[in-house]
Amino acid sequence: MEVWASIDILGGHVVRLVRGEISNAIVYSTNPLQVARRLAGYGFDGIHLVDLDRAMDRGNNIELIKRLIQEVRGVRVQVGGGMRDRKSVEEVLSIGAERVVLGTLVFTEPDVVAALIAEHSPERFVAALDYDRLGRVLIRGWSSSAGMELLKSYEFVANLSIRNVLATSVFRDGTLSGPDLETLSKLGPEQLNMTYVSGGVSTVEHVRALSSVGVKGVVLGRVLYENLVHPVSLISAGRAISVSKGGPT
């Protein structure tokens, strides 16, 4: 199982939100480049960059993100947050991001997404499926519904030829309360094999549980910034069970 580290940027700072609420923002660093260097040094499978300002229509951090990508050269980087039109997506791809995370655009303009995939290949994109307690997918910075349940959205995404999904439990995000294993248990093998999980992961046991379920990867946030577990232990936990099953994914 792949283990990724998340860097959420708000106003040029590294932050974490609790359940996506800006009023609950926790500032962990005013030096994102230093954070990126430190995380890259641990050997994560990739860095997940989120532009919260763009997601909330408060401007963007594109120049900083460009510097962050250059800072961790050689490490896979995917960028999300407010990628709601072709121009934004093309801009992020042009500065060196390996993948772009698409949420709102997938549901509001699927034809644009299909065209981008045809031009750049399916592997360059990740569908962000952020869902609430009732399993409803949320868009526009978690402010409105996509009008689709999580399980149905997998079929919708597959029809667009997107091969990677980031499933985020909004009600667990930033809470350290553990991953939403109940919802994940409802997914089939093909869905699990394309799914990265985010939200609530705070222990080695949580990472092992996700690996046992069979998801493709996990994206870690707050657990890395509050020094609850050494990053190497979390990375090792994600890879150990995969090896016992016959080799890393």
Secondary structure, 3 states (H helix, E strand, C coil): CEEEEEEEEECCEEEEEECCEEEEEEEEECCHHHHHHHHHHCCCCEEEEEEHHHHCCCCCCHHHHHHHHHHCCCCCEEEECCCCCHHHHHHHHHCCCCEEEECHHHHHCHHHHHHHHHHHCHHHEEEEEEECCCCEEEECCCCEEEEEEHHHHHHHHHHCCCCCEEEEECCCCCCCCCCCHHHHCCCCHHHHCCEEEECCCCCHHHHHHHHHHCCCEEEECHHHHCCCCCHHHHHHHHHHHHHHCCCCC
